[in-house]
Amino acid sequence: MLSGFTPWKSDVAKRYTAAGYWENQTIAEMVYAVAERIPDKVALIEGERRISYAELRKRVERVAYGLLRSGIGNNDRVVMQLPNSVEFVFAYLALTRIGAIPVMALRSHRHTEIRHFVQASGAVAYMIPDVAYRFDYRPMAESLRQECPGLKSVLVLGEPLPGQLPLRPMIDTEVSLLEVDAALASIHPDPADVATMLLSGGTTSVSKLIPRTHNDYILNAKLCGLWARFDADTVLMALLPLGHNYNLASPGMLGVFYYGGTVLVSPSMDAEVVFPLVERHKVTVIPAAVPLITNWLNSPVPATCDLSSLKVIQNGGARLVPELRQRIRSQFACIPQEIYGTAEGLINMTRLDDPDELLLESSGAPVCIDDEIKVVDDDGNEVPDGESGELLTRGPYTIQGYYNADEKNHEAFTVDGFYRMGDIVRKRGRYIFTEGRKKDLINRGGEKISCEEIENLIFKNPKVHQVSLVAMPDPVFGEKACAFVIPRAGQTLSFEELIGFLKLQNIASFKLPERLEIVEEFPSSNVGKILKRQLREMIVEKMAKEQAVVS
């Protein structure tokens, strides 16, 4: 058992196993079982490449063998930052095959975030592309290796720098099956062990690590796939990051594999690419997000393509307003499916046959009948249906604690094991209606920005006396970050200066403020607390006046 991981209590684990929720197989074994049943079925498509389930298993075994030979083994943590590709799938499954634990970084994360992931997880390896999205990851990896003594290996998809290891030979070089089988024959990870570490959306300055076991993560994917009506005819288009819980297992890639469907890796999110691919490959479901859906609905491209195969467009990350859900149904002749949940566990989904009042308005209901949910007030008392409060949950795929984070666990979990979601919601029966975050977080199209983290970085600027980061409305992303700044006496600060300063902090680009407001003072309470609600109202009013002038 991995040190720092909080397992389920034995009686709870036995109950979930007896109920059939936990199947006692690893993620790789789940995929291999499908490969045994339908070896010739296409599992993956990327460009002109079509990978059958039998070929997928063969490639995964080959990469697993290569990883073992590179010194990676059971319970070793590997920060994984590969772009969407068939190679991502091979590498992810290969790590789970040998009991290593992928730590799922996103493509936009940079030096500061990756260093935290390496140090917090105790990672021994870092898996990257050479160059992707106009960024060279290799020098960053070398710098991290100098700073983090425990980081022994950098594995590169592409051309490595001296001292780094190439991934491509592990994937493409033919190796004797007897040799591979002999090396892997004795390796059987425990399904109760950690399979993957996800990253918290985090209302604190750094993301926490979320340990998901093979048992609970397969259940996560299975149940989400059930409510999305996945089957062997499902063709899912993957265009959002596969390293994110939504596209990985909610239901995502693993949900598709559980039911024997096909994952199509799209090279772009643009309508000009997406919808011709829907027509060509008979795509049935697209997991998307508010900014993408908004752009697609306003594009002329979909109307020029045959979208008759498309059954569902899913939305996750941030609530899709009813008007846009209705437009999905009318313009694309498919069903909008809202998915609301957390990488820590609980997933809520609208059902495809829900009445309009739920399909178009709600954030769905839990995917498991044994997901326990309650809505509580600030004192922890459960409130009646229809009243607002914080959502709490526990169940067979919700974690028992963050990795190696006793202090955070004390804050995030109740004494009886309920996880505090941090979201303010209303409940009607089992259906959830979201209203916002309890803590200070900006939801930029599904990407969560910790106000505390960015405020702390802005404070480092010698021109800044005080700063407060708040959400401002945006028609595409839902929210963007606006920085209110009080400069030091005699100083001025431009937006360009602020962004240039923050870029030097090596943070993900989505965290950068997109507006700067210079003020002389902040509205505050009697005890000196900044009233962020009033700042949000100020920027909304100012933006409305600006729009009125333009109109």
N, C-alpha and C positions, 0 to 999 in steps of 0.2 A: 504494500500500500504506500502511495506517494506521501512523503512527509509534508505537512501543511495543508493536506486535503481533508475536509470534513465529510466522512461517509454517512450514509443513512444508518440509523439505529437498526440493529439486527432484526427486531420484531417488525419494523416498518418494511425493511427490505424483503423479509419473508412474505409479508402480506401482498406487496406489489408483484412479487414473483408468482405467488399462488393465484393472483387475479389474472395472470397472463399478460401483464403489462411489460415485464422484463423478460426477454427471450433468451438471456444468457448466451449471446453471441457477440462477437466484436463487429465493428463497422465493416472491416474488410471481409469477415466471414459472411456478413449479410449480403454483400455484393457478390461474393463467390457463389453463394447458394443460388442466386439468380442466374449467374453464368452457367451453372450446372444444368439448370432447368431450360434456359433458352440461349444456348451458346452463340447462335448465329444472329440473334436480334441485335440491331444497331443500338449501342448505348450512348455514343458520343458522335457529334458532327461538328467539325470546325473547318470552314472553307470547303475544300474538296475531300477532306479526310473524313472517313466514316469508320468508327471503331466499334467492332462487335463486343458483346459481353465477354466472349472467349478471349479476344485480343486484349480487352481491358484487363482481365485477370493476368494474362501473360505479362503485360507491361508492368503491372503493379508488382508482381513477384520479382521481376527483373530489377526494378528500382529498389525494392526492399532489400534485395541481395546487395546491391551497390551501396546502399546506406549502411548496412551492417559492416561491409568491408571498409567503409570510411570511418568507422569507429562509433557510429550512432546506434544506441540500443534501447532496451526497455527503460521506460520512465525518463529518458533524456528529453529535455524540452528543446524544440527547434522553432525559432521565430520564422514564420513563413510569410513572405511578401511577394509571391508570384502573381503575375497578371492572369486574368481569365484565359484559360487555354486548356487543351487536353492534357498538357504537361502538369498543370495545376492539379488536375484530378488524379493523375498517376502518382504524383508526389504525396498528395494528402493521404490517399488510401495506403500507399506504401509505408508511411510513417505509422499509421494505425495498425498496419499488419505486423510490425515488429515491436509494438508497444511503446514506441516513441510518441511524444505529445506535441502536435503542431500548435503553436501560439499564433493566432490568426490576425496578423497585422493587415492594415488596409493600404492600398497603393499610395495614398496621399500622406501617410505618416512619414515623418522625417527624423532627423538625428535625435532630437529631444525625446520624442515618443518612443522610438525604437530602443534607445538606451534604457528607458524605464522598463520596457517589456523584457529586455534581456536581463536586467538586474533583478527585477521582481520575480521573474520565473526561474532564474538560474539557468538560462539557456546555454547550451554548449555549441549550438550551431545556428546559422542565419542563412535562409534560403531566399535568393533574390534573382531578378532578371539582370542582364548586363545594363541595357538601356531600355526604358519604357516610359511612355508618356513624356517624352523629351527630357527625361531625367536619368542621369547615370548613377545607379545605386552602388557601384563598386567602390568608389572612393569613400563614400559614407560608411560602407561596411568595414573597410580597412581602419578608418578612424575609430569606429566602435570597438573593433578588436583590440586596438591599443588601450582603450579606456576600460574594457571589461575583460579581465584576465581569464574568466571562466569560459569566454567565447572562443572555442578552439577552432571551429571550422566555418568557412563561408562557402556555400554551394551556389554556383551561378548557372542560370539557364542562359546560355550564350557564351560569350568569350570572357573567361576569367582573367583577373590580374594575377601576376606572380604570387604564389602562395595560396590562391583560392582554388577551389575544386570545381571542375565542370560537371554539370548535371546531365548534359546530353548523352555522354557515353553510357551512363547508367540506364537511359531510356532506350537507346537505339542499338547498342552493341549486342550482338547475338551471344548468348551465354548458354552453355550446356544445361538443359533442364534438369539433368541428374545432379549437376553441381548446385544449381539453385535450390532444388528440393532438399538436398542433403543439408545445406546451410540453414534452411528455414524450418526443417521438419520438427525440431524440438522447441520452436518458438510459438507459444500459445498465450497471448496476453489474456489477463483476467477481464471478463466483461464488466466487472464491478469497478475496475480501475479507471482512471482518467483517460479519456480518448482525445480530448480537444480542450484547449483553453481559448475562450472567447474574451472579448474586451468589453467592459461595462461602458454604457453611454456616459456615465460619470457626472455627477453634479459637483464632485470635488476636483482638485487641481490635476489629479492623475487618474487614468483608467485603472480599475481593479481587474484582476484576472478571474475569470469565471470557469471553474473546472467542470466539464461535462463528461460523464462516464459513457462508455459504450452502450450500456443498458438504457440509460435515460435519454441519450441523444437519438438512438434508433427509435425509441418510442415517440419522441418529439416529431421526427420526420414521418413516421408511420401514421400518427393521428392527424397531422396537418395534411398529409397526402390523402387520407380518407375523406376529410371534409372538403378537399378540393376535387374529389372524385377522380384521382389519378388511377390509371390502369396501364396496361401494356401498350395502348394506343396513344398515350400522352406524349406530346412533343413540347418540351419546355424550352423557351428561349432564355438563355442566361446572358444578361447584359449588365446588370448590377454586380458588384464585386462578389465573387464566390466565397471570399473569406469572411463575409458578413453572415451572421446567423440566419437572416431572412432568406438569402439565396443559397445558403448551405444546407439548411435542414428545416425551414419553416414555410412551406415544405421543401422547396428548393431542390438542389441536386440529389441529396440523399433520399428525399421523398420520392423522386422520380425513380431512382435505382431500386428502392424497396418494391415498387410495383412493376418493375420491368419496362419502364418507358425509355424515352430518348431525351438527352440533353443536347441542345443546339447552342454552341458558343458563338455569340454575335460579336463581330469586330467593332461595332459602333452602336450608339444609342440613338442616332439620328433617324428620323422617319424615312429618309431616302434609302437607308440601308435596312432598317428593321422590317418594313412592311413588304418589300419584295422578297425577303427571306421567309416571312410568314407564308406568302403565296407559294414559294418554291418548295418549302419543306413541310407544308401543311401543319404549321405550328398550332397547337391547341391552347396553350396558356403562356402568358407573359407576366412574370413578377416585375412590377414597376414601382414608381414613386411619384409623388405629386408633381415635381417639375417636369418629368418626362411625359406624364399623362397630359398635362396642360399643353405642352408643346405639340404633342401628337394630335390632340383634338383641334388645334388651330392650324394644322398643316394640311395642304391639299393632297399630299401623297397617298394617304390611306384610301381615299376614294378611287384611286386609279388601280388598286390592287384587289385581287380576289382574296377576301378574308373569310371565306365561308368555313374554313377549318377552325378558326379562332373561337373558342368557347368562353374563355375567362381572361380578363385582365385583372391581376391582383394589385393591390396597393398596400404598401407597408412603410413604416418609418414616421409618417405624419398623417393625420386624418385627412381624407379626401372629402370635400364638401359634397352635399347631396346633389347639387346642380351638375357637378362634373361626373358623378356616378351615373346620373341619368343620361348625360351626353355620351358616355361610353356605350350604354345600352342602345341609344338611338343611332349614333353615328357608326359604331363598329358592329352592331347586332350581336353583341356578346354580353356576358354577365360581369358586372363589377363585383369583386370580392375584397372586402376590407380585412386586413390582417393586422391585429394590434397585440403586441406582447413585449417580451423582454428576453435578452440573451440569457438571463438568469433562469428562465424557465417558462412560466405561464404564457401560452399563446391563445388568443381569442380570434375567432374567424366568423364572418357571416356565412350562413349556409346558402348554397346556390339557389335553393327554392324558398328562401325566406320571403315573407310578405314585404312590400315596399317600405313600410314604416321601419323595418329592421335592416333590410338590405341597403337602403339608401341613407339611413340616419345613424345607425348604431356602429360600434366598433367590434361587434361580434360577441360570441359567447365562448367560454373555454372549450377546448377540443376534447377534453377528457372528463367523464362524469365524476371522477375522483379528484379533479382540480377543486380544491376548497378555496372559495373566495369570500371576502367580506369587505365592507366599506366602513371605515371608522372615522370618528372625529379626532380632534387634537389630543383628547384624553384617552384615546384607544377604545372608546365605546362604539359599538356597532350602531349605525344609523339606519333608519327605515328606507325601504326602496324609494327611489326618486329623490333622495336628499344627497347632497354632495359630501364627499369625504375621500380619504386616502384608501387606495386599493391594496389589500393584503392577500397573500396567497400561499398555499403549500400544496404539494401533490407529487405524483410519481416521476416527474421530469423537472421539477424545480429544485435548484441546488440547496444544499444545507449550509453553505458558507463559501465566501470568497477564498481564493488560494492564499494561504499564509498571511491572513489579515484579521487577527483576533479583534483589534479595536474597531475596524469597520464592520465586522460581523456583529458585534454588540449593538451597533447603531442600526444595522440593516435588517436584523431578525428579531422577532419577539421571543420571549422566553419559551413559548410553546411552539416555536419553529415556523411561524409565518414570516414570509419575506415581505418587506415593505417596498412596494413598487415605486413610491414617490410620485405617483400620478393622482390627480384629483379627478374623480369620476362619479357618475351616478349609475346605479344598478336598477334594472327592471327585470325581475326574475333572474335568469342567468346572463342576460345581455348587458353589455357595458356601454356606457356613453361617456366618452372622455371629455374633459374640460381643460386640462392643462397640467403643468408640472407643479409639484408642491415646492420644490427647491429651485434654485436659480440656474436655469438651463435654457438655451436657445435651440430650437429645433429647425435647422436650416435644411428643409427638404429631406428630413430623415437623418441628417448628420447632426449629432448633438454637440453643442459648444458649451463648455463650462465657463460661466461668466467669471468665476473665481480665478480660473487658470489664466485667462486672457488679461484680466485686471492686474494680476500679480506681475505679468510680463510688462504691461504698459507702465506700471509703477516704477520699473527700472529705468525708464527714460528720465534723464535729469531735468527735463523741462516740465515734467508732470508733477503737480501738487496733489491732485485727487482725480480718481477716475471711477466711473460706473458704467458697466456694459449692460445694455438692455436690448430686448427684441424689438424690431420694428417690422411692420407688416410688409409682405411682398407677394404680388399676385402669382408668382411662379413657385417660389420656394416656401411660401407660407410665412416664414420669418427669416430675417437677416439681422446681423449684429450692428448696433449703433453704439459708438463710444462717446459718452459725455465726459469731457475733460475740463478740469480747472487747472490752468497752467501756473507754474511758479511765478512769483512777482517779477515783472519785467521780461517775461518770456512769451514767445508765441510758438504755436505748433500747427503745422499744416497737415492735411490728410496724407499727402505724399510722404512727409517726414515720418509720420506715425507708421505707415505701412512699411516703409523702408527699414525702420527700426525693428519692427516685429519680424520681418523676413530674416533678419540676422539672428533671430532666436531659433531658427530652424524648426518651425512648427508647420503643421499641415495647413495648406492654403485655405481650406474651407473655414478655418477658425479666424481668419483675418476680418476685422471690422470692415463694413462696407459704407460706413458714413461716420463722420466726426462732427460733433457739436461742441463748440467751445462756450463755456458758461462761467459766470462769476461765482455761483454758489449752487448747491444742490438742495432741493426740498428735503426737509428732515423732520423726524418726529421729535417729541419732547425730550427723548433720551438720546438724540443725535443720530438715530438710524436713518440712512438714506432711504427716501421713499421712492423706490424704483417704479412703483405703479404710476406715480405722477410723471416721472421721466418718460415712461412709455406713452402716457397720454399726451405729453408735450410733443413728442416726435410724430405721433399720429396726426395731431392737429396741424403741425407745421407742414407735413407732407401733403395733407389735404388742401391746405392753402396754396402750396406750390402747384398742385395738380389743377386747381381751379384757375390759376393764372394761365397755365399752359392751354387749358381748354378754352 
